[in-house]
Amino acid sequence: MSTVTQEQVDRVAAFVEVAADATCEPFFSIQDKFVNYRGDAKCTRATFFLGDRFQFRSALIPFQRMWSKHDPANWEGILDILVGSDLPVPLELAAKDAGNRVQWEIDREDFPASVKLSRRRVVELWLNVFGAPDPAHGGKLRAEFDALCAQYGHAAFEFAFRSSVQWIGYNLLGLYQRAARPALEAYRDLFGVEPSFKIGVPFNFRRREQTPSGCVLIREATSEVAPEETYEERFARLLERQENATVKQIFSHLEISRGELIRAVLRAKDFGELLSLVDGRFEVLDLPEEKVGGPRRNSFLSAGWITGRTAPAERYNMYEGNVVMTNEAGIAALHKALAELRNQLVNEP
């Protein structure tokens, strides 16, 4: 007997639909591209980079749906469904971990310019004046908003809001990619329950489209993420996703053109074969975690961490000649990460 209801599956599908739309927003597509700042340690003097106003407002539409407790796509309600519907243990653990990451971002208080508020409060105050005013407490929230603008300055307070939307949004998309989307497949395969509507219909449009009556619609696209993007643009966009951070970092050190790299990603059955296609290789060496630098070579390029979803962090080193040094667990993590990236390239919007 199914332990998930049709209503619950439809709510998860609503979240998947909205989150998939959010991945097409430029604001969420390239980490650190839009919201950043430059200043001293105490931010007594700082320059805030807020990005494009209209692209940010466009991103707020799906973000607000995932944020609002009154929306079927509200992330907290979706998380409750995911962890309470007898999903396979790895998928349930992935949902809990992704949910914890979202919650951690929401509770953070680390903005520059000493904005001493949690991200949750910052978002609540700004959405009250930017999006949908609270019907019961809107006036009180607006008064608090005005007082905080005077206290911190509008620039720092607005930076806190955009930064909150950016980082919470990244992690909401992590919940979508790691748990909500695969959960729909599990509900279908394990319980025989599918969404009662076709996902993505409101958002699957092209810049030029002909209606059944013969009329032609021309849409001016502001998003860099569109059905007409080139394969190289798609590859660059997908690399910016959080779950692809490890392969992106390694790719950035490979001595290879972008076109050669894309071909290697599509051809290789695993990460070892990818390296061999670009005249590189793995070197396997178990090193204690405290030895951050590893063995010294004249060709040493960088050190970093490979973080598996279910395993402890594993270190890797990059060397000239496309050599990647890591241990067996790190190699396994890279095999899995490459398979996920290739799946995204072939199957995802």
HELIX and SHEET records of a PDB file:
HELIX    1   1 GLN A    6  ALA A   22  1                                  17    
HELIX    2   2 PRO A   26  SER A   29  1                                   4    
HELIX    3   3 ARG A   53  TRP A   67  1                                  15    
HELIX    4   4 TRP A   75  VAL A   83  1                                   9    
HELIX    5   5 VAL A   89  ASP A  107  1                                  19    
HELIX    6   6 PRO A  112  SER A  114  5                                   3    
HELIX    7   7 ARG A  119  PHE A  130  1                                  12    
HELIX    8   8 GLY A  138  TYR A  152  1                                  15    
HELIX    9   9 HIS A  154  LEU A  175  1                                  22    
HELIX   10  10 TYR A  176  ALA A  180  3                                   5    
HELIX   11  11 ARG A  181  ALA A  186  1                                   6    
HELIX   12  12 TYR A  187  PHE A  191  3                                   5    
HELIX   13  13 TYR A  231  LEU A  239  1                                   9    
HELIX   14  14 GLN A  242  ASN A  244  5                                   3    
HELIX   15  15 ALA A  245  PHE A  251  1                                   7    
HELIX   16  16 ARG A  258  ARG A  267  1                                  10    
HELIX   17  17 PHE A  271  LEU A  277  1                                   7    
HELIX   18  18 GLU A  328  ASN A  347  1                                  20    
SHEET    1   A 2 ASN A  36  GLY A  39  0                                        
SHEET    2   A 2 ALA A  46  PHE A  49 -1                                        
SHEET    1   B 2 ARG A 208  GLN A 210  0                                        
SHEET    2   B 2 VAL A 216  ILE A 218 -1                                        
SHEET    1   C 4 ARG A 281  VAL A 284  0                                        
SHEET    2   C 4 VAL A 323  THR A 326  1                                        
SHEET    3   C 4 GLU A 314  TYR A 319 -1                                        
SHEET    4   C 4 PHE A 300  ILE A 306 -1                                        
END                                                                             
